[in-house]
Amino acid sequence: MRRNAHGNVPLVFSDEVADALATGKPVVALESNVITHGLPYPDNAATARKVEQAVRSGGAVPATIGIEGGRILIGMTEADIERFASTPGIPKVSSRDMPVILAQGGMGATTVASSLVAAELAHIPFFSSAGIGGVHRGAERSMDISSDLIQFTRSKVAVVCAGAKSILDLNLTLEFLETHCVPVISYRFDDFPAFYCLSSGLRSPHRMDDEALIARAIENHWALGNDNGILITRPINAEDAIDSREVDAVISKAMVTAEKEGVRGNALTKYLMRAVDKVTEGRSAKANMSVLISTAELAGRIAVAHAQLQPRPS
């Protein structure tokens, strides 16, 4: 492991990631929340390895990010993955929580938002996630907007994902991204995808079918002086998708029940997620794995194409 410091925040790079960055090889950042708040051990560790392997299949080096001992881990070793996977009670750490967890010196699993902070500090321009947060239903009353969206406006990192879950207000999510000048590109698909549903029913602002062109668009975005992110979406593989009509029906019914029970704010999101997971049973878990793999592989390929645009280190 190699240490580096950004201000007073120590970054600890795995040897593989440090070598890749030093030699100009493409790197893709990954969140550790998938390890700690997903499947039970040892399936969670196996999932982390599969996602890392998907990045490698795309031609890039994976850098799973975590927090431990007052340090940000940029790339995890096998021992790190095992430790995060087998340690109970590791908190989920968003960008607002990072300074506190770092000061306390404990372990923390990074979300999309906190992973973007770490990736930019480490000069890693790509990040992959199954799905992003967004504007929540009823946000006009609750002001419940995911910190993921706020971080897109602050971190100079390209995010590859399968859109966002249907339990969110995806129309307002796209409106937020447009207002904050965050480009949205769908890969080989006309619509903005909805995580384990193929389509949200909303047209994506842009469609591009070639990794090299997407890499050029990313480079152009930053060359134009923008210091924010760019979002690239890839829909779930059709054979693993859940019918959006089924999901919408579950959400509509659950919204009515939630209103009667007085469920609001953050509690509403969890309530809707439980309702969808219950109806879809094991299919949602299979769909989640599918998008984790497909987005990581695409992120690897785009990172390779982007690396080819950069001058080689001397």
N, C-alpha and C positions, 0 to 999 in steps of 0.2 A: 504494500500500500504506500502511496506517495502523498505527502501533505502539500497543501498550498493554502494561502490565506487571501481572502478578499476582505480588506479592512481587518476587523477582528474576528471574522467568521472563518474558522478553519474548514477547508474542504479536503477530504481524504479520498484520493483517487485510487481505484484498483489499478494494478500494474497494466492490465490489458487496456483499460480506458485511457490511462495516462499515455501509453505508447501510441494509441490510435490518434489522440489529439495532437501529440507532438509530431506525428508523421503525416497528418492531413487525411487520415482515414475517416470515413463517415461514421458517426456515432448517433444513436437514438436513445434518448432518456425514457425511462419507464417509472411509473409510480409504484411504491411499495404497499400502498393500501390494498392492492389486489392480494398480497400475501397475507396480511393480518386481518382483513375484514371480509374475506371471501369464504373459501371452503375450509373445513377443519384440517388439522395436521394428520397425515403428511400430504394430503391432496393439494393443499395450498402451495407447498414447496414445489410439487410436481408441476402445478400450473405456472408458477413463476419461471421455471426452467423452459417450459413449452413456449412461453411468450418470448423469452430471450432467444430461443432457438429460431423462432419466426423472424426476429430481427436479423439474425445471422443468415437465414435463408434468403433474405432480401439483399444481403451483401454488406451489412453494416455491423458495428459492434454495439451490443446492448449496454446501457448504463442504468441499472436499477438504483433508485435513489432512496435513501433512508436517513434518519437522524439517530445518533447514538453518542453518548458521552460528550455532549456539547459540540459535536462535529456533524457535518453533512457528508454522508457517504455518497460518492459519485462512482457508481459501479459496485456491485456486490459480488463477493467470492461465494463459493459453495457453502462455506462455513457461515457467512453472513446470512444467506438465504435460509439456511437451516435454523439459525438462531432467531431470526424474525418470525419464521413460520411456527416455531415451537414455543415461543414465549407468550404466555397469555397476558391480556390486558394492555397491549401496546396501543396508545391513543392514536386516533386519526388526527393528523396535523395539517390544517390548512395554512395559507400564507399568513393570516393574522396571528396564528398560534406559534409560528416558528421562533420568534425571539424569546418567548417564554420557555418553550421546551428546550431550546439551546442553552438558555441560562440555567435551567434546572438540571441539565446534564442527563436526562433520561432518554429512553428510546421513543421514537416517533415514526409513524408510517405516513408517508407523504401522499397527498391528494393531487388532483390535476393542478390546482392553483399553486401549491407549495413546490411541486415538482418543476413548474415553469420558473419559479424564482431560482431554484437551485441550478436548473439547466442553463439559464442565462449567466449566472455567476461562473459556471464552469465552461462557458463558451461552447455549449452544445446547442446547435440551432434547431434540433428536431426532437419532438416528443410524441409518443403514441399512447392512446388510451382507448378503451372500448367505447366509452361515451362521455360526453361532457355534461356539466350542470347547465342550467339555463334560468329563464324567468319562470317562476312557479305560478301555477294557476291561482288566481285571486291576488296576484302581486299588487294590483291597483289599490288593494286594501292593506295587505300585509307588508308590502315592500320587500318581499322575499325574492331576492335575486342572487343566484349562485356567485360566490367569489371567483369561480372559474372565469366567468364573463368579464369581471372587473380586471382579473389578472391578464386576460388577453389584450387589454388596452395598455398594459404596462410592460409586458415581457416580450422581447424580440426573439420569439421562438415559434416555429411552424408546428402546428398541432394536427396530427392525423387521427381521426376517430370515425365512429359510425353514427355521427349525429348525437341526438339526445333522446331520452326516453319520452314516450307519449304522455306520461303523467304530467309533464311540464307544458307550459304554454309555448309551443314551438313557433307560432307566428310572432309573438312578442320577443322570443329569443332571437329570431332573425332580425327583427326591427332593432333590437339593442345592438347587435353586431354591426348593422348598417349605420346606425347613428354614430357609433364609435370608430367607423372607418376600418373595421376588421374584414378583410376579404374572405369570402367563403367560396370554395371551389369543390364541386362534386366530381369524383373520379369515375368516369365511364357510366354516369347516371344523371338523369335530368333533374331529379328531385333531391331535397334535403332528406336524408334518411332518418329513421326514428329508432335507433339502437337495434332492438331485435325485431323490428318491423322494417320491411324494405323501404317504405316511403312514409313521410309525414303528410303527404298530400300537398306539400308546398314546393313550388319550383325553386331550385337552387339559383342563386345569382349568376353562377358561372359553372359550366361543365368543361372539363378538359380530359382527354383520353390518353395522354402521353406523359410519362414521368418526367422526361426531359423538358417538356413545355411547362409543367408545373414547377419544376426547379427554377426555370427561367423567370416565371411569374413571381416566385418567392424572392429571388434575387432582385428583381425589378422593384418589388414593394419596398425592400430595405434601401435600395439605391436611391429611391425617391425621397429619402429622408425620414421614413416612418420608423418609429421605435416600438411599434406594437406587433402583435402576432398576426398570423394568417392561419385560416382553418381549412383543412382538406378533409373531405368526408368520403368514406367508402361504405356502401350499403352492405349489410349482412349477406352472406351467400344465400341464394334463394331457397335452397333445400333446407336451410336451418332457420328460416324466418318464421315468425308467428304472424298470423293474419291480423292486419291492423283493425279490421272490423270487429274481431273478437276482443282485442285489447280496448278499443274505444267503447264497446258495450260494457265491459267490466268497469272502466273508469267512470262512465256516465252513471251507472248504478251506484258505484261507491261514493261518488260526489253527493248524490241525494242522501245516502245513508249518513255520510259525514256531516252534512248540514244539520240533519235531525239530531245527531249526537253532539253537535257543537265542536267538531274537530276543525281546527284552523291552523294557519301558519306552518311551521316546520312539521307539526304533528300530522297535517293533512298529507304532506308528501309521503311520509312513512306509511300512513294509512292506505294511500293509493297503491304504493309499491307492494305492500303485503297482499292487497286484494288481487293484483295482477299475478303475483307469484303463486298465490293459492290456486287460482283458476288454471294457470298454464302448467302448474306442477313442475315436472322435471324438464319441460321444454325450454323454460326461461334460462335454466342453468346451462343447457346445451347451447342455446343461442348466445349466451354471454361468452362462453368459451370460443365460439365461432368468431365473434367480432374481435375478441382479444388477439386471436391469431392472425386474422386477415388484415387488421389495421397495422399490427406490428410489422408484418411482412411488407406491406406497401410503404410504411414509413422507412424501412430499410432501403427499399429500391429508390425512393425519392431522395433520400439522404445520399445515396451513391451518385445519382444524377447531379445533385447539387454540388457534391464534392468535386466533380469533374469541371465545374465552372470556376473553381477557386485556384489561385496560384499555388503551386506546390511549395512546401517549406524548403528553404535552402539548407 
